[in-house]
Amino acid sequence: MQITLSPARRATPLTLIRTGDALMLNGELFDFTPLPEGATLPPEATGSDWFAGPVERVGGTLRLTLVLPHGANAPQETLFPVPLTLTGNGPVTLPPYEVDTTDAD
């Protein structure tokens, strides 16, 4: 599975878990197992505003773009994320929502 991340300022961080061709986004399951080779699912068909582009199956691989939410103090790795290639199942490590800017006294 290949995921492109599209940074956007949002109040809610994202948690992402992969199981096969299914993704759980903040507790909501999206199962793309039925999507056939060469098919494209427009983002609005997902019923979720977490998808910033179509979901496609190309060469047997799911390709999609997700919104990567961030706070006011997001680090560079969040503002300019690298695409993710997921090969295993389980929780997906995303760039940090924001960095803590409080003084450590």
Secondary structure, 3 states (H helix, E strand, C coil): CEEEEEEEECCCCCCEEEECCEEEECCEEEECCCCCCCCEECHHHHCCCCECCCEEEECCEEEEEEEEEECCCCCHHHHCCCCEECCCCEECCCCCCCCCCCCCC
